[in-house]
Amino acid sequence: MDLRLWTYGPVGEAVRSAIDGLNAESTSVNIVPVLGIMWDRKGDTLYVEWKIVLVSENLSKREVLSFMQAMFDPLGFLTPVLLTAKLLLQEMWACGVGWDTPLTENIQRKFLKWYNGLEVLNELRIPRHMGFGDGTR
């Protein structure tokens, strides 16, 4: 395991220059990939970088599942977003849609509405530090 690529919270200027030398692959000292998502160390927030891909006109169940699985979410932050797509996939199974059969107009419209809404994920910031508040008082 290569420990030189590890990083940690906010740093002082003296340490920052040392990290620049060690972390040459990183484009920015403050933005670090962690578990498939991005960590902005300066703001101490986690976020997803979602890149929109063109969707074909005749979507199939296989393509919908491929789009869903492209959303890597090991920490479960995107679970509410993925739930809509999973319910849509369940609807496809109930309708008996084949893997490579074009989707019905209704299902395709629902999928495109969900997919086009994913661009707001780029604006979502999740604070990394969760402080404990004493709930007994």
KASULCOR-V610850 format. One line per field, one symbol per residue. ss: DSSP state (~ for helix, > for strand, _ for the rest). burial: # if it has 24 or more other C-alpha atoms within 12 Angstrom, else .. A space follows every 50 residues. Layout:
ss=???
burial=???
//
This chain:
ss=__~~~_______~~~~~~~~~~________>>>>__>>>>____>>>___ _________>~~~~~~~~~_________~~~~~~~~~~~~~~~~~_____ _>__~~~~~~~~~~~~~~~~~~~__>>__________
burial=......#...........#.........######..#####...###### ........###.###.##..#.#...##...#..##.##..#........ ..#...##.###.##..#..#....#...........
//
